[in-house]
Amino acid sequence: MKKPSNGKRPKLVFFPARMVSPSPGETPDDFQIYASYYGSRAAGFFGNLKVVRTTDGRMLFPYDGAEKIGPFSTIDEAVTAAQALGEGIVAGDLRHPEL
């Protein structure tokens, strides 16, 4: 895989160049949770989260108006909080799919 030359990460594209109708996930395996962190020891560590439903490529988190995850005193706390929030979003979408 060729790395981008501008230093930016490549975009996640599950269904390039085609429209996919909304399709609810049936199991937790139908979702991808990307949990990481940003920040510093001085400013605090914040969780960074992206949740994608892979059945239709819909990004469930972040959304406009989503609150920051943190601050936390350690990296592990920030990543754990982001992961827990992601798992909660998946569980909620399985119960009541956002289509």
C-alpha positions as a printed Julia matrix, in Angstrom:
99×3 Matrix{Float64}:
   0.0    0.0    0.0
   1.35   3.39  -0.97
   1.66   5.89   1.87
   0.25   9.38   1.34
   2.95  11.91   0.6
   1.29  14.86   2.35
   1.5   13.34   5.84
  -2.26  12.91   6.17
  -3.92   9.6    6.88
  -6.04   8.14   4.09
  -9.82   8.45   4.41
 -11.84   5.4    5.36
 -13.86   4.41   2.31
 -15.99   1.29   2.58
 -18.08   1.71  -0.59
 -16.24   3.9   -3.12
 -18.17   5.5   -6.0
 -21.56   3.98  -5.26
 -24.56   4.79  -3.17
 -25.43   2.22  -0.54
 -28.88   2.18   1.02
 -28.99   2.28   4.82
 -28.58  -1.18   6.27
 -28.69  -1.9   10.02
 -25.99  -3.94  11.68
 -27.07  -7.3   13.06
 -24.11  -8.13  15.32
 -21.25  -6.17  16.93
 -19.02  -7.56  14.15
 -20.87  -5.27  11.72
 -19.2   -2.23  13.31
 -15.65  -0.87  13.51
 -14.54   1.05  16.59
 -11.39   3.14  16.29
 -10.34   4.4   19.73
  -7.2    6.45  20.32
  -6.14   9.59  22.19
  -4.69  13.05  21.77
  -3.36  15.66  24.14
  -0.48  16.02  26.55
   0.32  15.56  30.2
   0.02  19.31  30.76
  -3.36  19.76  29.04
  -4.75  16.31  29.78
  -5.44  13.37  27.51
  -8.66  13.18  25.49
 -10.23  10.15  23.89
 -10.54  10.14  20.13
 -13.27   7.92  18.68
 -14.67   6.9   15.33
 -17.5    4.34  15.04
 -18.47   3.05  11.58
 -21.29   0.66  10.66
 -19.66  -1.48   7.97
 -22.91  -2.77   6.46
 -23.52   0.6    4.83
 -20.4    2.64   5.69
 -22.27   5.09   7.92
 -20.13   6.91  10.48
 -22.07   6.94  13.76
 -19.47   8.86  15.77
 -18.25  11.58  15.82
 -21.29  13.64  14.93
 -21.9   17.38  14.99
 -22.14  18.55  18.57
 -20.46  15.5   20.11
 -18.74  16.34  23.38
 -15.05  15.77  23.96
 -14.08  12.57  25.74
 -12.04  13.76  28.69
  -9.74  15.19  29.92
  -8.04  12.27  31.67
  -4.76  12.08  33.54
  -3.43   9.04  31.64
  -3.46   7.77  28.07
  -4.97   4.45  29.15
  -7.93   6.18  30.81
  -8.6    8.23  27.66
  -8.46   5.22  25.32
 -10.54   3.07  27.69
 -13.22   5.77  27.93
 -13.31   6.15  24.14
 -13.59   2.37  23.67
 -16.4    2.14  26.25
 -18.3    4.98  24.56
 -17.86   3.24  21.2
 -19.21  -0.03  22.57
 -22.2    1.84  24.0
 -22.9    3.45  20.61
 -22.75   0.04  18.92
 -25.13  -1.47  21.51
 -27.54   1.43  21.04
 -27.47   1.15  17.26
 -28.12  -2.59  17.47
 -31.21  -1.91  19.63
 -32.48   1.06  17.61
 -30.66   1.43  14.25
 -30.12   4.95  12.96
 -31.12   4.71   9.33
